[in-house]
Amino acid sequence: MAEPLLVVQNLETYYGPVMALRGVSIEVNRGEIVCVLGANGAGKTTLLRTISGILDAHKGQVALAGKPVTTFAPEAIVREGIAHVPQGREVFPLMSVLDNLMLGAYTRRDRSSIMQELDVIFNYFPALVERQKQLAGTLSGGQQQMLAIARALIMRPNIMLLDEPGLGLSPKLVAEIYQIITRLNQDLGVTMLVVEQNARTALEVSSRGYVLELGRVVFDGSAAQLLDTADIQEFFLGAAQNPSATGGRWKRKKTWR
C-alpha cells in the first residue's frame, strides 16, 4: 500500500492554557479529497492552522510524503507544498486579482510556465478572467473564494487545505465552489483536506471523512459510512438543526470510539 501523502499523528495544540487539539490523528492519501467535520469549536480550523505551521504543535507530528514538517516555519511548509486557503478567504483587497494570483506563485521561479498556467487556472475560474485588473476587495464573496483557491492552486501544491470554502455563500455559490473543487481533484489530481460544517456538501465530494468533537477525532470512515451514521444524520443533516437539542455536543452511542 502506498504511503499516505499527509500524516498527522497524536497532535496536541493549545491556545494559551486551553487545549484545542487532543491527540488528533488523520491521514490523507495522494489524490484524495478528505473532509473534517464538526461543530463550531470542535478544533477544525485549529487543525489546519497547526498543519500549516500558523500554530505550534505542543505534541505530535505532521509529515508530508514521509518528511516531518511539524517544527517548520509557515513559509517553509508552503515551500514543501502545503497550500492553506483560510476561512474567510483573506485575499489582499487593495491588490488586483492578477497580483493576488502572482503572490501565490512567489515560491516559483519559472515565470514563463506560471504565465502559461494562468490560462489553465482561468479555465476553472472563468469569473476571474475579466476581473484580472480589478481590486480583489471589490469582488463578491464567491469571487473572492474562487480567487483564494486559484491563488493556492498556482503554487502547484502537494496538498490544499481548504477551511470552510462555502462559508457565508449562497447555496448556489456553494455548489459552484464545490463543483470547481471536484474538477480540480478529478482533472488535475489535486489532493485536498477540506474543513466544513456543511456535512452533506463535503461528504458528497470526499472519499473519506473525520468527525471532530472538542478537539478529538470521535469517528472516521468512508463518506458513505459517515452519511449512513445515525448520529451524523441527526446532528448534521437535519434532525437536530438546533445545537441545543444535543447540548451542543454529540450524543454518545456505541458506535463512537
Sequence and secondary structure as in RCSB ss.txt:
>XXXX:A:sequence
MAEPLLVVQNLETYYGPVMALRGVSIEVNRGEIVCVLGANGAGKTTLLRTISGILDAHKGQVALAGKPVTTFAPE
AIVREGIAHVPQGREVFPLMSVLDNLMLGAYTRRDRSSIMQELDVIFNYFPALVERQKQLAGTLSGGQQQMLAIA
RALIMRPNIMLLDEPGLGLSPKLVAEIYQIITRLNQDLGVTMLVVEQNARTALEVSSRGYVLELGRVVFDGSAAQ
LLDTADIQEFFLGAAQNPSATGGRWKRKKTWR
>XXXX:A:secstr
    SEEEEEEEEEETTEEEEEEEEEEE TT EEEEE  TTSSHHHHHHHHTTSS  SEEEEEETTEE TTS HH
HHHHHTEEEE TT    TTSBHHHHHHHHTTT   HHHHHHHHHHHHHH GGGGGGTTSBGGGS HHHHHHHHHH
HHHTT  SEEEEE TTTT  HHHHHHHHHHHHHHHHHH  EEEEEES HHHHHHH SEEEEEETTEEEEEEEHHH
HHT HHHHHHHSSTT SGGGGTTS    TT  
